[in-house]
Amino acid sequence: MENIIRLINASQHCRQFIQYRCRGSMLFKNRNDFAGWVSRNGEIKHNWGGSERECYYSLHISTCIDNDYKRNCDQNSVRTSDEGYLTNKDDLPVTEMHFGDTGGDPERGRHTLGKLECWYSSSTGCKGSTIIQYFGSDQQLTQHQLHSIGPSGRDQGHPENEDLLAKWGQSAERRVKQVVQEIHVHEGDRGNKGQKGEPASASTIMEFKREVLELENSVNALPTNCEEAAVSSGYYLISPLGLQGIPFYVYCKESGLPGIKRTFIGHDSESEIEAGNCDPARCYQRTVTYTTNMENIVRLINASQHCRQYIKYRCRGSYMFSDGDIRAAWVSRNGALKYNWGGSERNYYCACGETGTCLDNSDKCNCDQNSGSITTSDEGYLTNKDDLPVTGMHFGDTGGSGEYGWHTLGKLECW
C-alpha cells in the first residue's frame, strides 16, 4: 500500500472502475445499505462508481431504469448493472467490496473491479488511458521506479528529473506498440472485458508518439555515470544503459585525480555498528540494504572500469580467521560467503597479512592476535567487480567478557 500511495500522490488524477451486475439484488434501496466498498483507510463507502454522493450510482440519475431510484439494481427485478469510476484520490484504491441480498431465488450479484489508474494531463491533448500506459500504472513498474529513486529530491539543480523518473519505465518500443495495438479512448472504455471503446484516432497516436520521443530524448540526455554528470559533488540522476534501463540516483564526488569522478551508491550500514554478543562462528549477521535495486547496481558496475568498497572490522578480543577457525565472512552480491578481507584477494588474509605488518607477524590479520587488552582493526578495499557490492557481513567471537567487535562498510564506488 505504501508504494501505491506514493504513486497516487505523485499523480494528478487517479480512478478505479467498479461494477455490480445484479438480478433481484439491491445496493442501497430505502437507505438499506446492502453494499459498500472499503477505502484504503478502512472506511466503508456507500457511493458507487460515477458518483461522489452517498447511496448514489450516477450523477445523471435520470438514466436509471426506474427514475424513482438512484441505482439500477435497486429496482430489484430484471438483470441490470451499476458501474462507473471512483475518482477520489484520498480514498483509492478500493481494498474490499461488500454485498448482500443474494440469498433468495433468483437473487444474484456479480462484481467487477478494474485496475487502479493514475496519470497526468498532457499539454499535447492526449488524455485518459493513453497517458496511463507509459506513465506507469502497473504495480511492477511502480515498484521499480520507487526502488530506483534512492535519496529522493536531492538531484543537484535538476528538480525536473523527479518528473522524468516518475514517467520512465518500460522500453520505448513496448510503449509505442501498446499505443498502436491496445489503447482506446477512455470515454469508450467501460473498464470490463468485451466492452472496449473505439480505437484511438491516428492523430492521438501521433501525438502520443511525439511525446514518447520527447521523453526518450530526455532520458538519452541523462549522463551514464558521474564522469558525465558531475559539476560538483552531490546526487545526480544517471542512466548507464540509456533507454534500455531505468534511471536511478547516485552520489558523485571528485576523486582528487584530474578528470576522474567517482560514482557512489549508499546503503544502511555505513556507520560503525557493534557486532552483537555471540560466540559461535558467524553467529552475528548483518544484511545490507542499498538505496537502489541490485539490477541497477550491477548495470553501473558493468559500465564502469573500476569498482571498490571499503570494509573494516574493529576488534578487542574478537578474532576473524585464527588457526583455521573462521569466525568472520562477508557476502557477495550472488550470496556467496567470502573469506578474504579488505586489502587482500586471498582467503583468510587481511591487508596487513599481505604486507607483513600485522601486530603478530605469525597472523594474517591484526584481529587474530585476539588480545582482550588491545583494540585494533583490519580494514581496506574489496575490488573484485564480480563479487561487489557486499550484501552482508558475519562475525563471531564476541560472546565472552572483554570480547567486542564493530563493523563499518563504505559506499560502493565505481569509476
TIGUPA-885097 format. One record per residue (C-alpha): residue number from 1; x, y, z; residue in three letters. Coordinates in Angstrom, 2 decimals, always signed. Layout:
  seq       xx       yy       zz  type
  NUM        X        Y        Z   ALA
...
***
This chain:
  seq       xx       yy       zz  type
    1    +0.00    +0.00    +0.00   MET
    2    +2.86    +2.40    +0.71   GLU
    3    +4.04    +2.18    -2.90   ASN
    4    +0.50    +2.65    -4.22   ILE
    5    +0.01    +5.80    -2.12   ILE
    6    +3.29    +7.20    -3.42   ARG
    7    +2.06    +6.70    -6.97   LEU
    8    -1.28    +8.34    -6.16   ILE
    9    +0.39   +11.34    -4.50   ASN
   10    +2.70   +11.76    -7.48   ALA
   11    -0.21   +11.74    -9.97   SER
   12    -2.64   +14.46   -10.98   GLN
   13    -5.60   +12.10   -11.46   HIS
   14    -6.50    +8.57   -10.35   CYS
   15    -9.60    +6.46   -10.85   ARG
   16   -10.86    +2.88   -10.46   GLN
   17   -13.72    +1.19   -12.31   PHE
   18   -16.31    -0.64   -10.18   ILE
   19   -19.35    -2.60   -11.37   GLN
   20   -22.15    -4.64    -9.80   TYR
   21   -24.28    -6.81   -12.08   ARG
   22   -27.48    -7.78   -10.36   CYS
   23   -30.72    -9.68   -10.66   ARG
   24   -33.05    -9.22    -7.72   GLY
   25   -30.18    -7.91    -5.58   SER
   26   -30.22    -4.35    -4.28   MET
   27   -27.42    -1.93    -3.37   LEU
   28   -28.88    +0.88    -1.22   PHE
   29   -32.67    +0.81    -1.58   LYS
   30   -34.54    +2.85    +1.02   ASN
   31   -31.26    +3.58    +2.84   ARG
   32   -30.73    -0.13    +3.47   ASN
   33   -27.01    -0.45    +2.77   ASP
   34   -26.75    -3.93    +1.28   PHE
   35   -23.50    -2.91    -0.43   ALA
   36   -20.38    -0.89    +0.17   GLY
   37   -16.73    -0.66    -0.76   TRP
   38   -13.78    -0.10    +1.55   VAL
   39   -11.27    +2.70    +1.09   SER
   40    -7.53    +2.34    +1.66   ARG
   41    -8.09    +3.78    +5.15   ASN
   42   -10.58    +1.05    +6.05   GLY
   43   -13.72    +3.21    +5.76   GLU
   44   -16.87    +1.66    +4.32   ILE
   45   -18.14    +3.85    +1.46   LYS
   46   -21.68    +3.89    +0.08   HIS
   47   -21.28    +5.93    -3.10   ASN
   48   -20.91    +3.93    -6.28   TRP
   49   -18.91    +4.35    -9.46   GLY
   50   -19.86    +7.55   -11.28   GLY
   51   -20.97    +9.45    -8.17   SER
   52   -19.38   +11.01    -5.10   GLU
   53   -22.78   +11.18    -3.31   ARG
   54   -23.60    +8.59    -0.67   GLU
   55   -26.11    +5.98    -1.87   CYS
   56   -25.99    +7.25    -5.44   TYR
   57   -24.90    +5.36    -8.53   TYR
   58   -24.60    +8.18   -11.06   SER
   59   -24.79   +11.95   -11.09   LEU
   60   -27.06   +11.51   -14.09   HIS
   61   -29.84    +9.96   -12.05   ILE
   62   -32.43   +10.33   -14.79   SER
   63   -30.74    +7.47   -16.67   THR
   64   -31.63    +4.81   -14.09   CYS
   65   -34.08    +2.10   -15.18   ILE
   66   -36.58    +3.37   -12.63   ASP
   67   -36.38    +7.15   -12.07   ASN
   68   -37.61    +6.67    -8.52   ASP
   69   -34.28    +5.09    -7.63   TYR
   70   -30.70    +6.31    -7.71   LYS
   71   -29.27    +2.93    -8.76   ARG
   72   -30.36    +0.48   -11.44   ASN
   73   -30.02    -2.52    -9.12   CYS
   74   -32.41    -1.01    -6.61   ASP
   75   -35.38    -1.74    -8.93   GLN
   76   -34.70    -5.25    -7.58   ASN
   77   -36.04    -7.21   -10.53   SER
   78   -34.55    -7.52   -14.01   VAL
   79   -30.90    -8.28   -14.77   ARG
   80   -29.02    -4.96   -14.91   THR
   81   -25.87    -3.28   -13.56   SER
   82   -24.48    -0.19   -11.85   ASP
   83   -20.98    +0.81   -12.86   GLU
   84   -18.60    +3.70   -13.22   GLY
   85   -15.35    +5.19   -11.98   TYR
   86   -14.43    +6.14    -8.41   LEU
   87   -12.18    +9.20    -8.55   THR
   88   -11.48   +10.44    -5.03   ASN
   89    -7.70   +10.07    -4.65   LYS
   90    -7.95   +10.23    -0.84   ASP
   91    -9.99    +7.00    -0.81   ASP
   92    -8.37    +4.98    -3.59   LEU
   93    -7.57    +2.20    -4.09   PRO
   94   -10.55    +0.02    -3.24   VAL
   95    -9.44    -2.64    -0.74   THR
   96   -12.71    -4.59    -0.26   GLU
   97   -16.27    -4.84    -1.61   MET
   98   -19.34    -5.82    +0.43   HIS
   99   -22.66    -7.06    -0.92   PHE
  100   -25.86    -8.69    +0.31   GLY
  101   -29.43    -9.50    -0.76   ASP
  102   -28.37   -12.59    -2.71   THR
  103   -29.93   -15.29    -0.52   GLY
  104   -33.25   -15.78    -2.28   GLY
  105   -34.23   -17.33    -5.58   ASP
  106   -33.45   -15.84    -8.02   PRO
  107   -31.22   -13.24    -6.30   GLU
  108   -27.82   -12.98    -7.92   ARG
  109   -24.94   -10.49    -7.95   GLY
  110   -21.56   -10.32    -9.72   ARG
  111   -18.91    -7.70    -9.03   HIS
  112   -16.03    -6.38   -11.14   THR
  113   -13.20    -4.10   -10.01   LEU
  114   -10.82    -2.54   -12.50   GLY
  115    -7.13    -1.75   -12.09   LYS
  116    -6.14    +1.42   -10.31   LEU
  117    -5.25    +4.00   -12.97   GLU
  118    -3.19    +7.16   -12.37   CYS
  119    -1.95    +9.79   -14.79   TRP
  120    -1.08   +13.39   -15.54   TYR
  121    -2.98   +15.57   -18.01   SER
  122    -0.90   +16.26   -21.10   SER
  123    -0.29   +19.60   -22.79   SER
  124    -0.43   +17.78   -26.15   THR
  125    -4.09   +16.91   -25.75   GLY
  126    -3.59   +13.22   -25.03   CYS
  127    -5.63   +12.08   -22.08   LYS
  128    -7.11    +9.19   -20.15   GLY
  129    -5.65    +5.71   -20.61   SER
  130    -3.45    +6.95   -23.43   THR
  131    -1.28    +8.69   -20.87   ILE
  132    -1.62    +5.97   -18.24   ILE
  133    +0.07    +3.38   -20.44   GLN
  134    +3.50    +4.96   -20.24   TYR
  135    +3.22    +6.88   -17.01   PHE
  136    +3.30    +3.51   -15.29   GLY
  137    +0.12    +2.39   -13.66   SER
  138    +1.10    -1.27   -13.34   ASP
  139    +2.42    -2.27    -9.93   GLN
  140    +5.66    -3.87   -11.08   GLN
  141    +6.76    -0.71   -12.86   LEU
  142    +5.87    +1.43    -9.88   THR
  143    +8.00    -0.78    -7.64   GLN
  144   +10.95    -0.38    -9.99   HIS
  145   +10.55    +3.37   -10.04   GLN
  146   +10.33    +3.72    -6.29   LEU
  147   +13.31    +1.46    -5.69   HIS
  148   +15.31    +3.43    -8.20   SER
  149   +14.73    +6.87    -6.75   ILE
  150   +17.02    +6.48    -3.74   GLY
  151   +17.55    +9.81    -1.92   PRO
  152   +14.52   +11.48    -3.46   SER
  153   +14.61   +15.19    -4.13   GLY
  154   +18.34   +15.67    -3.84   ARG
  155   +19.23   +15.86    -7.52   ASP
  156   +21.58   +18.82    -7.77   GLN
  157   +19.83   +21.64    -9.61   GLY
  158   +17.58   +19.38   -11.67   HIS
  159   +14.18   +19.02    -9.94   PRO
  160   +12.60   +18.19   -13.30   GLU
  161   +14.32   +14.82   -13.09   ASN
  162   +11.79   +13.76   -10.45   GLU
  163    +9.00   +14.11   -13.02   ASP
  164   +11.12   +12.40   -15.69   LEU
  165   +11.86    +9.46   -13.42   LEU
  166    +8.19    +9.09   -12.49   ALA
  167    +7.27    +8.83   -16.19   LYS
  168   +10.01    +6.47   -17.31   TRP
  169    +9.51    +2.74   -17.20   GLY
  170    +9.01    +0.24   -19.96   GLN
  171   +11.05    +0.23   -23.16   SER
  172   +10.09    +2.75   -25.83   ALA
  173    +9.29    +0.00   -28.33   GLU
  174    +6.83    -1.67   -25.97   ARG
  175    +5.12    +1.62   -25.10   ARG
  176    +4.58    +2.65   -28.72   VAL
  177    +3.38    -0.85   -29.58   LYS
  178    +0.81    -0.58   -26.80   GLN
  179    -0.41    +2.71   -28.24   VAL
  180    -0.85    +1.30   -31.73   VAL
  181    -2.41    -2.04   -30.74   GLN
  182    -4.17    -1.63   -27.42   GLU
  183    -5.02    +1.94   -26.44   ILE
  184    -8.64    +3.06   -26.51   HIS
  185   -10.12    +6.46   -25.84   VAL
  186   -11.13    +6.45   -22.19   HIS
  187   -14.64    +7.74   -22.75   GLU
  188   -15.44    +4.50   -24.60   GLY
  189   -13.60    +2.13   -22.28   ASP
  190   -16.08    +0.75   -19.79   ARG
  191   -13.28    -1.00   -17.90   GLY
  192   -14.58    -4.56   -18.25   ASN
  193   -13.80    -7.31   -20.77   LYS
  194   -15.64    -7.30   -24.06   GLY
  195   -16.69    -3.63   -23.82   GLN
  196   -13.61    -1.76   -25.07   LYS
  197   -14.18    +1.59   -26.68   GLY
  198   -13.23    +2.86   -30.11   GLU
  199    -9.54    +2.66   -31.09   PRO
  200    -7.57    +5.87   -30.59   ALA
  201    -7.50    +8.13   -33.61   SER
  202    -4.43    +8.44   -35.84   ALA
  203    -3.86   +11.99   -34.57   SER
  204    -3.97   +10.81   -30.95   THR
  205    -1.42    +8.09   -31.69   ILE
  206    +0.87   +10.55   -33.48   MET
  207    +0.69   +13.00   -30.58   GLU
  208    +1.49   +10.21   -28.16   PHE
  209    +4.43    +9.01   -30.27   LYS
  210    +5.78   +12.56   -30.32   ARG
  211    +5.52   +12.80   -26.55   GLU
  212    +7.23    +9.41   -26.16   VAL
  213   +10.08   +10.58   -28.38   LEU
  214   +10.47   +13.72   -26.26   GLU
  215   +10.65   +11.53   -23.17   LEU
  216   +13.22    +9.25   -24.81   GLU
  217   +15.34   +12.25   -25.74   ASN
  218   +15.24   +13.41   -22.12   SER
  219   +16.41   +10.00   -20.88   VAL
  220   +19.08    +9.77   -23.58   ASN
  221   +20.36   +13.14   -22.42   ALA
  222   +20.97   +11.80   -18.90   LEU
  223   +24.59   +11.01   -18.03   PRO
  224   +25.63    +7.36   -17.93   THR
  225   +27.99    +7.92   -14.99   ASN
  226   +29.46   +10.63   -12.77   CYS
  227   +32.14   +11.45   -15.32   GLU
  228   +29.41   +12.92   -17.49   GLU
  229   +27.16   +14.16   -14.69   ALA
  230   +29.06   +15.96   -12.01   ALA
  231   +29.90   +19.62   -12.00   VAL
  232   +30.21   +19.50    -8.21   SER
  233   +29.73   +16.82    -5.57   SER
  234   +26.12   +15.80    -4.97   GLY
  235   +23.28   +13.48    -6.02   TYR
  236   +22.61   +13.05    -9.74   TYR
  237   +20.23   +11.01   -11.87   LEU
  238   +22.07    +8.67   -14.25   ILE
  239   +21.07    +6.04   -16.81   SER
  240   +24.01    +3.69   -17.59   PRO
  241   +22.04    +1.79   -20.25   LEU
  242   +20.12    +4.71   -21.73   GLY
  243   +16.70    +3.63   -22.99   LEU
  244   +17.32    +0.01   -22.00   GLN
  245   +17.32    +0.71   -18.27   GLY
  246   +15.58    +2.73   -15.59   ILE
  247   +17.40    +5.88   -14.37   PRO
  248   +18.46    +5.98   -10.72   PHE
  249   +20.21    +8.31    -8.28   TYR
  250   +23.85    +8.10    -7.27   VAL
  251   +26.24   +10.32    -5.33   TYR
  252   +29.05   +11.86    -7.38   CYS
  253   +32.33   +13.10    -5.92   LYS
  254   +35.65   +14.37    -7.23   GLU
  255   +38.36   +11.74    -6.85   SER
  256   +41.27   +14.15    -6.46   GLY
  257   +42.68   +12.96    -9.78   LEU
  258   +42.28   +15.17   -12.88   PRO
  259   +39.20   +14.31   -14.91   GLY
  260   +38.11   +11.40   -12.70   ILE
  261   +34.86   +11.47   -10.76   LYS
  262   +33.63    +8.56    -8.66   ARG
  263   +30.06    +7.24    -8.56   THR
  264   +28.83    +6.23    -5.09   PHE
  265   +25.82    +4.11    -4.08   ILE
  266   +24.96    +4.18    -0.39   GLY
  267   +23.26    +1.77    +2.00   HIS
  268   +22.03    +1.35    +5.58   ASP
  269   +25.27    +0.05    +7.17   SER
  270   +27.74    +2.87    +6.59   GLU
  271   +28.08    +3.90   +10.24   SER
  272   +30.08    +1.81   +12.70   GLU
  273   +27.83    -0.89   +14.23   ILE
  274   +28.60    -3.21   +17.13   GLU
  275   +28.62    -6.87   +16.10   ALA
  276   +26.19    -8.27   +18.63   GLY
  277   +27.08   -10.53   +21.56   ASN
  278   +27.60   -14.16   +20.49   CYS
  279   +30.48   -16.61   +20.26   ASP
  280   +30.00   -19.25   +17.50   PRO
  281   +31.42   -18.71   +14.02   ALA
  282   +29.42   -16.13   +12.04   ARG
  283   +26.63   -16.12   +14.63   CYS
  284   +26.12   -12.38   +14.11   TYR
  285   +24.78   -11.49   +10.66   GLN
  286   +24.11    -8.08    +9.16   ARG
  287   +22.18    -7.73    +5.89   THR
  288   +23.00    -4.64    +3.81   VAL
  289   +20.19    -2.75    +2.02   THR
  290   +21.16    -0.32    -0.76   TYR
  291   +19.43    +2.84    -1.93   THR
  292   +18.68    +1.32    -5.34   THR
  293   +17.95    -2.21    -6.52   ASN
  294   +20.62    -4.78    -7.36   MET
  295   +19.78    -4.68   -11.07   GLU
  296   +20.73    -1.01   -11.24   ASN
  297   +23.90    -1.58    -9.20   ILE
  298   +25.06    -4.39   -11.49   VAL
  299   +24.42    -2.17   -14.51   ARG
  300   +26.60    +0.53   -13.01   LEU
  301   +29.36    -1.98   -12.16   ILE
  302   +29.32    -3.43   -15.68   ASN
  303   +29.51    +0.05   -17.19   ALA
  304   +32.50    +1.01   -15.00   SER
  305   +36.19    +0.25   -15.41   GLN
  306   +36.86    +0.01   -11.67   HIS
  307   +34.76    -0.54    -8.53   CYS
  308   +35.67    -0.94    -4.88   ARG
  309   +34.13    -0.99    -1.40   GLN
  310   +35.75    -0.21    +1.93   TYR
  311   +35.26    -2.73    +4.75   ILE
  312   +36.52    -2.60    +8.33   LYS
  313   +36.35    -4.73   +11.47   TYR
  314   +37.43    -3.08   +14.70   ARG
  315   +38.05    -5.62   +17.44   CYS
  316   +39.04    -6.27   +21.02   ARG
  317   +39.42    -9.93   +21.95   GLY
  318   +37.49   -10.98   +18.82   SER
  319   +39.34   -12.76   +16.02   TYR
  320   +38.46   -13.44   +12.38   MET
  321   +40.44   -16.36   +10.86   PHE
  322   +42.86   -17.53   +13.58   SER
  323   +44.32   -21.03   +13.07   ASP
  324   +41.66   -22.01   +10.54   GLY
  325   +38.80   -21.17   +12.92   ASP
  326   +36.73   -18.98   +10.61   ILE
  327   +34.63   -16.58   +12.65   ARG
  328   +34.07   -13.83   +10.02   ALA
  329   +32.92   -13.52    +6.41   ALA
  330   +31.23   -11.13    +4.02   TRP
  331   +28.53   -11.95    +1.46   VAL
  332   +28.85   -11.22    -2.26   SER
  333   +26.01    -9.95    -4.43   ARG
  334   +25.39   -13.56    -5.52   ASN
  335   +25.02   -14.75    -1.93   GLY
  336   +28.42   -16.47    -1.66   ALA
  337   +30.35   -16.32    +1.63   LEU
  338   +33.77   -14.69    +1.13   LYS
  339   +36.73   -15.05    +3.46   TYR
  340   +39.23   -12.51    +2.14   ASN
  341   +39.21    -9.13    +3.85   TRP
  342   +39.68    -5.59    +2.59   GLY
  343   +43.13    -5.13    +1.04   GLY
  344   +43.57    -8.78    +0.06   SER
  345   +42.26   -11.18    -2.57   GLU
  346   +43.45   -14.27    -0.67   ARG
  347   +41.21   -16.28    +1.64   ASN
  348   +41.83   -15.75    +5.38   TYR
  349   +44.09   -12.77    +4.69   TYR
  350   +43.74    -9.11    +5.63   CYS
  351   +45.72    -6.16    +4.28   ALA
  352   +48.38    -6.45    +6.99   CYS
  353   +48.89   -10.12    +6.08   GLY
  354   +49.71    -9.13    +2.52   GLU
  355   +52.28    -6.55    +3.62   THR
  356   +53.65    -8.43    +6.64   GLY
  357   +52.69    -5.62    +9.02   THR
  358   +50.20    -7.38   +11.34   CYS
  359   +50.60    -6.90   +15.09   LEU
  360   +51.79   -10.51   +15.31   ASP
  361   +53.80   -11.49   +12.25   ASN
  362   +52.52   -15.06   +12.54   SER
  363   +48.96   -13.85   +11.92   ASP
  364   +47.37   -12.73    +8.66   LYS
  365   +45.02   -10.21   +10.34   CYS
  366   +45.50    -7.79   +13.24   ASN
  367   +42.36    -9.03   +14.99   CYS
  368   +43.72   -12.59   +15.05   ASP
  369   +46.14   -11.65   +17.85   GLN
  370   +42.90   -11.88   +19.92   ASN
  371   +44.03    -9.81   +22.89   SER
  372   +41.43    -8.57   +25.33   GLY
  373   +43.68    -5.65   +26.24   SER
  374   +44.28    -4.27   +22.73   ILE
  375   +41.77    -2.62   +20.41   THR
  376   +42.87    -2.87   +16.79   THR
  377   +41.32    -3.23   +13.33   SER
  378   +41.56    -4.79    +9.88   ASP
  379   +40.41    -2.65    +7.00   GLU
  380   +40.82    -1.99    +3.31   GLY
  381   +39.09    -2.10    -0.07   TYR
  382   +37.42    -5.06    -1.78   LEU
  383   +37.95    -4.69    -5.53   THR
  384   +36.58    -7.76    -7.35   ASN
  385   +33.76    -6.39    -9.52   LYS
  386   +32.21    -9.86    -9.92   ASP
  387   +31.56   -10.02    -6.15   ASP
  388   +30.59    -6.45    -5.35   LEU
  389   +28.63    -5.00    -3.71   PRO
  390   +28.80    -6.51    -0.23   VAL
  391   +25.29    -7.65    +0.74   THR
  392   +26.02    -8.98    +4.24   GLY
  393   +28.65    -9.31    +6.99   MET
  394   +29.05   -12.14    +9.51   HIS
  395   +31.08   -12.15   +12.74   PHE
  396   +31.51   -14.18   +15.92   GLY
  397   +33.76   -14.48   +19.00   ASP
  398   +32.07   -11.59   +20.80   THR
  399   +30.25   -13.59   +23.49   GLY
  400   +32.83   -13.56   +26.30   GLY
  401   +33.90   -10.90   +28.76   SER
  402   +36.20    -8.41   +27.08   GLY
  403   +35.24    -9.60   +23.54   GLU
  404   +33.94    -6.86   +21.26   TYR
  405   +33.66    -6.17   +17.54   GLY
  406   +32.44    -3.27   +15.41   TRP
  407   +31.97    -3.25   +11.63   HIS
  408   +31.95    -0.45    +9.05   THR
  409   +31.08    -0.73    +5.36   LEU
  410   +31.65    +2.11    +2.92   GLY
  411   +29.59    +3.08    -0.11   LYS
  412   +30.12    +1.19    -3.34   LEU
  413   +32.44    +3.32    -5.52   GLU
  414   +32.78    +2.97    -9.30   CYS
  415   +34.68    +4.97   -11.92   TRP
***
